[in-house]
Amino acid sequence: MVQHRRPAQALPLPERDRRAVWHPYAPPEADPLFAVESAEGVRLRLTDGRELIDGMSSWWAVIHGYRHPHIEASVRAQLERLPHVMFGGLTHEPAVALCERLLALSPAGLERVFLSDSGSVAVEIAIKLALQYWQARGATRRRRLLTVRGGYHGDTFAAMSVCDPETGMHHLFRGALAEQVFAERPACRFEEPCEPRHTRDLESKLEAHAGSLAAVILEPIVQGAGGMWFYSPGYLKRVRELCDEHDVLLIHDEIATGFGRTGRLFASEHADVAPDVLCLGKALTGGVMTLAATLASERICRAIADSSAGALMHGPTFMGNALACSAALASLDLLEREPWQERVSRIEAQLVRELAPCAELPAVADVRVLGAIGVVELHDPVDMKAIQPAFVDAGVWIRPFGRLVYTMPPYVIEGEDLARVTGAMRDVISRLA
Ligand SMILES: *Cc1c(COP(=O)(O)O)cnc(C)c1O
């Protein structure tokens, strides 16, 4: 007979959690762990009554702050009409309106949108699109992907295969992961020109492998979870030229950078280039619901439609979830009607000013800021058990990883609150040995 453990309701929430729940990239008994009661604007309220200013936007997503009334009203209205319906053979206004608006906002040449549930899945779909495109053209040898080191594209298997081999821990899954082609990380910083030496490795790998490559995939301008690195728009421009020269598709993963984070609506606008496939997620719904999108160019859509397969072979159960689409539509309304560019450039200026002193600290290797993203890179990895409670005691939510202490706050954060975030970063880092 199965013995069912009764939940120990009398225990504090983190204790109950430790007995039953997995957390991301954490051991079975996650520690430290803080329980959130509610959230409003840029503040998280813990169950013990403490309030934290959120410096993470719940991993890039909550760009308008928590519980924005416009997004809530949109989701509530949709809930009363149609929360969800299967997307096979059926359609609905929020999904169609969202795809239309994404196409209108995104770089030129993208013609059609495939909706899915999460960023990793959007990347899987991008890869499938590329493989099916070459199948349709009879180039069945073109099955591999080229990417740059230092990238992050998600945790499912095809996405994982193009993450940085070291930070993506490829050795754990060797044999089960597709082997892709890796070029050096773009070494030219955002504010530097891209010189021929910076793309030499990429060029030689493209030349060597072009006949077997389906696509190049990379995060434009900002490499996120693979290292929080900002690189030169000139590099991104050169990648587009090289893909055209070698007739290889180009996939931009803007799951982290999309919707204004770098100061432009899409990071590729810094280089004025457009991809053949674009992945969106994270901030798409303003952080309220899980939703992602993969946008494809006309030549890809046409080739797949005319192929023997005749269709893109993918179809998630919750595809086009109407609640998620209604949240995304409301988030796009806010981006259209609110001065997010001004807010992001104000945040950028303040981050530059207030994080600069970190560069003098002995533990610090580099400080960099782009748009509403501020990064302090340390010489050594942080001790999460010590640093996480230190940030909570300082009244802010900052979640470092490895050697990186960074913030990407909601765009609506006030100057005073941002000063508390940057002040806590300086204080906590200055106390590191
Ligand atoms: C977060 C992220 C993903 C994966 O998205 P999930 O929603 O976590 O699956 C993919 N690419 C980039 C650039 C990301 O930042």
Ligand as a Chemical Component Dictionary entry (heavy atoms), coordinates in Angstrom:
data_LIG
# 
_chem_comp.id                   LIG 
_chem_comp.type                 NON-POLYMER 
_chem_comp.pdbx_formal_charge   0 
_chem_comp.three_letter_code    LIG 
# 
loop_
_chem_comp_atom.comp_id 
_chem_comp_atom.atom_id 
_chem_comp_atom.alt_atom_id 
_chem_comp_atom.type_symbol 
_chem_comp_atom.charge 
_chem_comp_atom.model_Cartn_x 
_chem_comp_atom.model_Cartn_y 
_chem_comp_atom.model_Cartn_z 
_chem_comp_atom.pdbx_ordinal 
LIG C1 C1 C 0 15.119 32.480 -20.834 1  
LIG C2 C2 C 0 15.649 32.295 -22.183 2  
LIG C3 C3 C 0 15.281 31.189 -22.969 3  
LIG C4 C4 C 0 14.387 30.076 -22.439 4  
LIG O1 O1 O 0 13.129 30.544 -22.094 5  
LIG P1 P1 P 0 12.220 29.693 -21.081 6  
LIG O2 O2 O 0 10.917 30.427 -21.069 7  
LIG O3 O3 O 0 12.932 29.737 -19.766 8  
LIG O4 O4 O 0 12.106 28.323 -21.635 9  
LIG C5 C5 C 0 15.779 31.096 -24.247 10 
LIG N1 N1 N 0 16.594 32.045 -24.740 11 
LIG C6 C6 C 0 16.970 33.127 -24.033 12 
LIG C7 C7 C 0 17.850 34.155 -24.654 13 
LIG C8 C8 C 0 16.512 33.286 -22.722 14 
LIG O5 O5 O 0 16.918 34.346 -22.013 15 
# 
loop_
_chem_comp_bond.comp_id 
_chem_comp_bond.atom_id_1 
_chem_comp_bond.atom_id_2 
_chem_comp_bond.value_order 
_chem_comp_bond.pdbx_ordinal 
LIG C1 C2 SING 1  
LIG C2 C3 SING 2  
LIG C2 C8 DOUB 3  
LIG C3 C4 SING 4  
LIG C3 C5 DOUB 5  
LIG C4 O1 SING 6  
LIG O1 P1 SING 7  
LIG P1 O2 DOUB 8  
LIG P1 O3 SING 9  
LIG P1 O4 SING 10 
LIG C5 N1 SING 11 
LIG N1 C6 DOUB 12 
LIG C6 C7 SING 13 
LIG C6 C8 SING 14 
LIG C8 O5 SING 15 
# 
